[in-house]
C-alpha cells in the first residue's frame, strides 16, 4: 500500500489541477480533514453526471476510481441520490463537483466501471 495524502490536501490539489485547466470545481461537502473519503461528481451541465469513488487496486495496492453511478452518465438527481446514500454509511465524506461539458475528471489514477 502506498502512503495517502490527507483528504483536505488531496482536495486542494485537485481543485488546483481543475482550476489550472479553467474548469470550475467546487467543494460541495467538506468531510474529515485527515481520512475522509472523497467522492468526485462530474457534472456535464446538461443534467448528465457521474460520481467516482476511490477504491483500492488489489493487484498494485494503489488507488483507482470506481464509477459509482455505473458506466453510463446518469441524471443529476440520480447522482445526488447516490451521494446521499453514501453519506448514510459515512458522514466523513468529501464531495467535490467538477463542472465540465466534456466530462473530464483530471484524475491521475485509473477509472474502472
Beta strands, then each sheet from edge to edge (+ up, - down):
strand 1: 24-29
strand 2: 38-43
strand 3: 48-56
strand 4: 63-67
strand 5: 74-75
strand 6: 94-99
strand 7: 111-112
sheet 1: 1+ 6- 2- 3+ 4- 7-
sheet 2: 1+ 6- 2- 3+ 5-
end
